[in-house]
Amino acid sequence: MTASDPAPAGAAPKRQRWLRLLLGALIALIAVALLVQILLPPERALRLVLARLQPTLGLHIEFDGDVEYRLRGTPQLVVRDVHVTLPGAAADAPALLEAERVLLSLPWKTIRSRGADLEIARIELDAPQVDLPTLLRWLDTRPPGDGKVPTITDGIRIVRGRLDGEDWHVAELSLDLPSLRAERPVDAQIAGTLTLEALQAPFRLRVHADRAVGARDLQARGTLAVEHASGRLNSALQLDASRIDADLPGFALAPLRLAMDARWTGAGTASPLPFVLGLHGALHVGDGAESLRLAPLGLVVRGEGAVPDVTAAGRVAVGDGLDIMLDGRLARWPEMWPALPPPLSESTQPLPFALRYAGPLDASAPVALRLEHEHARFDGATRIPAMLTWLDALATGSPLPPLRGTLSADRIDVAGAVLEGVEIDFDDGSGDTAP
């Protein structure tokens, strides 16, 4: 299982059960620590309890610094420099969890019941760093237990967090969840920056679900940017989705609707390219070669200036790489693009196209492209970064796009001459071969 592969459907209740067991064990830990605090210093008491608790959890838990606790009002415990690893892990193996500070606040009724009445007041994590592959390995080793999700009355706060996958990570992760109750709606603020190969994607979202457990309706509103050496995409987005039960492992969202008001700004340019994007489809996240699949997919782009109006359908899959298949139409040839020679320029019909990509996740490999006209056709390839750079400099740069391939036309009129059965080879000098 890779970091990007979610667990099978049956693993979700199992992991919920072990979330409860883990929290219950921590509550028992605090209860015992409070009972022995009069006889022992808090740090020593906590270490003694951890020594008895670790074999049950299958974890090795360490901390440094002073232990802070409060009994007045709602009891709380604060531990710093927490380091959680799997027993027997190599010295250079990543920790399951590291955190500068962990705060756990519990009402007296939870402490008195030693977790039987499982209610938590508040959880805070400062600079937590979680290694997702290690976390998944640990969860897969846990036996079944009670799956009830605890109530958290005063919420969860995470600041300066980091989540590490196999080939990606999310940095500066923050979460603000005011409260959590299994059968009530959830509203959370989440932000961070996803780094995936050469791409960085800072995001800030408000996420809503109709309930904490077994949610069916999901919404997200906020901002998403995508940064690359060739430029930056800024967008405001709205996402609505319904969760469905699927026969395949993982989970599925259908229908999923995404609307983005976006602007692309190329590196070194001041004039953005605005466009609106709408997406409708079915999303499946699960195990296998395609850990994420969006299919069937419908796509609409409405642009200004050099951005064409596009309608397309197809699929997108993410696994070890990125796989895109789109077939659609350009509503018209954009006025800002280099003018077509007559009689090609006289046509007002939509232009069918087909786009295929299979390569790295940062879309750096060649993209196969076929574009059809009433009396012409282009078959070839381009690279997305090179095409974006060309669009940015369209007013002052080369009139020819960075393409490799062949343009075939029934007829072209050039300076009063009529050329029939024309074939033109394009070579952008990249040395690529069409995929």
KOLKOL-20083 format. One record per residue (C-alpha): residue in one letter; x, y, z. Coordinates in steps of 0.1 Angstrom, whole numbers, padded with zeros to 4 digits, always signed. Each point is the difference from the previous one (the first is absolute). Example, Ala and Ser with C-alpha at 12.3 -4.5 7.8 and 13.67 -1.06 7.14 Angstrom:
BEGIN
A+0123-0045+0078;S+0014+0034-0007;
// end
This chain:
BEGIN
M+0000+0000+0000;T+0014+0034-0009;A-0007+0033+0017;S-0023+0011-0027;D-0021-0032+0002;P-0028+0002+0025;A-0009-0030+0021;P-0026-0025-0011;A-0036+0008+0010;G+0001-0026+0028;A+0030+0017+0016;A-0018+0032+0008;P-0022-0014+0028;K+0031-0018+0013;R+0020+0032+0001;Q-0030+0018+0017;R+0000-0028+0026;W+0037+0005+0007;L-0004+0038+0002;R-0024-0006+0028;L+0023-0025+0017;L+0030+0023-0003;L-0020+0029+0015;G-0013-0022+0027;A+0035-0011+0009;L+0012+0036+0001;I-0029+0009+0023;A+0008-0029+0023;L+0036+0012-0001;I-0010+0035+0011;A-0023-0014+0027;V+0028-0021+0015;A+0025+0029-0003;L-0024+0023+0019;L-0005-0027+0027;V+0037-0004+0006;Q+0010+0037-0004;I+0000+0005+0037;L+0025-0027+0005;L+0022+0005-0031;P+0011+0029-0021;P-0023+0002-0031;E+0028-0008-0025;R+0010-0032+0018;A-0036-0010+0005;L-0007+0004-0037;R+0030-0020-0010;L-0010-0029+0023;V-0035+0000-0015;L+0014+0001-0035;A+0023-0030+0007;R-0031-0021+0008;L-0021+0014-0028;Q+0024-0003-0029;P-0002-0038-0005;T-0038+0002-0002;L+0002+0027-0027;G+0029-0016-0019;L+0018+0034+0001;H+0031+0015+0015;I-0009+0034+0015;E+0026+0025+0012;F-0001+0036+0011;D+0024+0026+0013;G-0005+0030+0022;D-0023+0008+0029;V-0035-0015+0002;E-0027+0026+0007;Y-0033-0008+0014;R-0031+0018+0014;L-0027-0013+0023;R-0020+0031+0006;G-0030+0003-0023;T+0004-0024-0029;P+0031-0022+0005;Q+0026+0002-0027;L+0035-0015-0007;V+0027+0016-0021;V+0030-0020-0012;R+0028+0014-0022;D+0024-0015-0025;V-0020-0032-0005;H+0016-0027-0021;V-0020-0031-0010;T+0016-0029-0019;L-0007-0037-0007;P+0018-0024+0022;G+0031-0015-0016;A+0001+0027-0027;A+0034+0007-0015;A+0018+0031+0013;D-0005+0018-0033;A-0036-0010-0004;P-0025+0029+0001;A-0020+0005+0031;L-0037-0006-0001;L-0006+0033+0018;E+0021+0029+0013;A-0014+0031+0016;E+0013+0030+0018;R-0030+0001+0023;V-0030-0021+0007;L-0030+0012+0021;L-0028-0023+0011;S-0028+0014+0021;L-0026-0023+0015;P-0031+0005+0021;W+0000-0016+0035;K-0028-0025-0010;T+0023-0015-0027;I+0029-0003+0025;R-0022-0016+0027;S-0014-0025-0025;R+0036-0007-0014;G-0013+0006-0035;A-0032-0020+0002;D-0019+0033-0003;L+0022+0012-0029;E-0002+0038-0003;I+0029+0023-0007;A+0000+0037+0006;R+0029+0011-0023;I+0030-0013-0019;E+0029+0022-0012;L+0030-0010-0020;D+0029+0024-0007;A+0023-0008-0029;P-0011-0037-0003;Q+0017-0020-0027;V-0017-0032-0011;D+0016-0026-0023;L-0030-0015-0019;P+0016-0033-0011;T+0011-0007+0036;L-0035+0009+0013;L-0017-0023-0024;R+0024-0029+0008;W-0008+0005+0037;L-0038+0001-0005;D+0002-0032-0021;T+0015-0019+0029;R-0027+0010+0025;P-0026-0025+0011;P-0037+0009-0001;G-0016+0021+0028;D-0028+0024+0008;G-0006+0024-0030;K-0020+0028+0017;V+0013+0035-0009;P+0006+0021+0031;T-0018+0034+0006;I+0024+0030+0000;T-0019+0029+0015;D+0026+0028-0004;G+0016-0011-0032;I+0033-0009-0015;R+0028+0024-0010;I+0030-0009-0021;V+0027+0026-0009;R+0032-0003-0021;G-0007-0037-0007;R+0016-0022-0027;L-0013-0031-0017;D+0025-0021-0019;G-0009-0025-0027;E+0023-0020-0022;D+0006+0026-0027;W-0019+0030+0013;H-0006+0019+0032;V-0023+0027+0014;A+0019+0027+0020;E-0013+0028+0023;L-0031-0020+0005;S-0026+0016+0023;L-0034-0012+0011;D-0027+0017+0021;L-0029-0022+0009;P-0023+0017+0025;S-0017-0033+0012;L-0005-0036-0010;R-0032-0020+0006;A-0006-0032-0020;E-0035+0008-0012;R+0003+0038-0004;P+0013+0021-0029;V+0037+0008-0003;D+0015+0034-0008;A+0037+0002-0002;Q+0027+0025-0012;I+0030-0017-0016;A+0031+0014-0017;G+0034-0011-0011;T+0023-0004-0030;L+0001-0032-0020;T+0034-0007-0017;L+0000-0025-0028;E+0032-0003-0020;A+0005+0034-0017;L-0035+0013+0010;Q-0010+0018+0031;A-0037+0006+0008;P-0009+0022+0030;F-0036-0003+0010;R-0024+0015+0026;L-0034-0016+0002;R-0031-0001+0021;V-0014-0035+0000;H-0035-0010+0009;A-0015-0035+0004;D-0036-0009+0009;R+0013-0022+0029;A+0033-0011+0015;V-0006-0037-0004;G-0014-0014-0032;A-0001+0034-0018;R-0019+0000-0033;D+0001+0037-0010;L+0034+0018-0002;Q+0008+0036-0009;A+0032+0020-0002;R+0004+0037-0006;G+0032+0020-0002;T+0032+0006-0020;L+0025-0022-0017;A+0032+0010-0018;V+0023-0021-0021;E+0036+0012-0003;H+0025-0012-0027;A+0032+0013-0015;S-0021+0011-0030;G-0025+0020+0020;R-0027+0001+0026;L-0037-0008-0001;N-0022+0018+0026;S-0036-0012+0004;A-0031+0004+0022;L-0018-0034+0001;Q-0033-0015+0010;L-0003-0038+0003;D-0032-0020+0007;A-0001-0037+0001;S-0021-0029+0012;R+0015-0031+0015;I-0013-0034-0013;D+0006-0036+0010;A+0021-0016-0026;D+0008-0037-0007;L+0037+0009-0003;P+0023+0005+0030;G+0004+0036+0012;F-0027+0026-0005;A-0018+0017-0029;L-0015+0034-0005;A-0027+0004-0026;P-0010+0024-0013;L+0030+0022+0007;R-0004+0036-0012;L+0029+0025+0000;A-0001+0037-0011;M+0032+0021-0002;D+0005+0037-0008;A+0037-0001-0009;R+0028+0022-0014;W+0032-0013-0014;T+0031+0022+0002;G+0031-0011-0018;A+0035+0004+0015;G+0013+0035-0008;T-0033+0013-0014;A-0024+0025+0015;S-0032-0008-0021;P-0020-0029+0014;L-0021-0023-0021;P-0035-0002+0017;F-0024-0029-0005;V-0028-0019+0017;L+0001-0038+0003;G-0029-0023+0008;L+0004-0037+0007;H-0026-0027+0005;G+0007-0037+0005;A+0005-0030+0023;L+0030-0003+0023;H+0013-0033+0013;V+0029-0002+0025;G+0013-0035+0008;D+0028-0026-0003;G+0017-0011-0031;A+0020+0015-0029;E-0025+0029-0001;S-0003+0013+0035;L-0022+0029-0012;R-0023-0001-0030;L-0023+0026-0013;A-0022-0017-0026;P-0023+0007-0017;L+0010+0036-0002;G-0016+0030-0016;L+0020+0033-0004;V-0009+0035-0011;V+0024+0029-0003;R-0011+0036-0008;G+0030+0022-0007;E+0009+0035-0010;G+0027+0012-0024;A+0023-0029-0008;V-0019-0026+0021;P-0024-0019-0023;D-0036-0011+0009;V+0002-0038+0004;T-0025-0028+0006;A+0014-0034+0006;A-0006-0034+0015;G+0023-0028+0011;R+0019-0013+0031;V+0029+0009+0023;A+0019-0025+0021;V+0028+0004+0025;G+0022-0029+0011;D+0038-0002-0004;G-0005+0027-0027;L-0028+0021-0016;D-0022-0014-0028;I-0024+0024-0019;M-0024-0008-0029;L-0022+0028-0013;D-0021+0003-0031;G-0018+0032-0007;R-0005+0032-0020;L+0013+0035-0002;A-0030+0023-0006;R+0021+0022-0023;W+0035+0009-0009;P+0011+0027+0025;E+0005+0035-0015;M+0033+0004+0018;W+0015-0031-0015;P+0019+0003-0033;A-0025+0005-0028;L-0008-0030-0022;P+0005+0004-0037;P-0031-0001-0022;P-0021-0020-0006;L+0007-0015+0035;S-0007+0034+0016;E-0035+0002-0016;S-0014-0030+0019;T-0022+0007+0031;Q-0004-0037+0009;P+0013-0013+0034;L+0034-0017-0001;P+0000-0036+0013;F+0032-0010+0019;A+0014-0030+0019;L+0026+0003+0028;R+0020-0028+0016;Y+0026+0002+0027;A+0019-0028+0019;G+0030+0011+0021;P+0012+0016+0032;L-0025+0017+0023;D+0014+0034-0007;A-0012-0002-0037;S+0036+0005-0013;A-0002-0028-0026;P-0012+0006-0036;V-0038+0002-0006;A-0014-0017-0031;L-0024+0023-0018;R-0023-0004-0030;L-0020+0031-0012;E-0024-0002-0029;H-0015+0026-0023;E-0026-0003-0028;H+0029-0001-0025;A+0031-0007+0021;R+0014-0021+0028;F+0030+0002+0023;D+0016-0031+0016;G+0030+0006+0024;A+0011+0008+0035;T+0009+0029+0023;R+0011+0006+0035;I-0024+0019+0023;P+0027+0023+0016;A+0013+0009-0034;M-0035+0007-0013;L-0008+0022+0030;T+0032+0020-0005;W-0009+0005-0037;L-0035+0012+0010;D+0015+0025+0025;A+0022+0015-0027;L-0025-0002-0028;A+0000+0037-0008;T+0037+0003-0003;G+0014-0035-0004;S+0000-0026-0028;P-0032-0002-0020;L+0005-0038-0002;P-0009-0021+0030;P+0025-0025+0015;L-0013-0031-0018;R+0014-0031-0016;G-0022-0018-0026;T-0017+0004-0034;L-0027+0023-0012;S-0020-0013-0030;A-0023+0023-0019;D-0022-0005-0031;R+0009+0035-0012;I+0018+0032+0012;D-0001+0034-0017;V+0034+0018+0003;A+0007+0034-0016;G-0025-0006-0028;A+0013-0036-0006;V-0022-0030+0006;L+0018-0030+0015;E-0018-0034+0001;G+0008-0031+0019;V+0023+0019+0024;E+0020-0017+0027;I+0021+0020+0025;D+0024-0015+0025;F+0005+0018+0033;D+0032-0004+0020;D+0004+0019+0033;G+0036-0011+0003;S-0006-0020+0032;G+0009-0033-0015;D-0032-0016+0014;T-0019-0027-0018;A-0038+0000+0000;P-0013-0022+0027;
// end
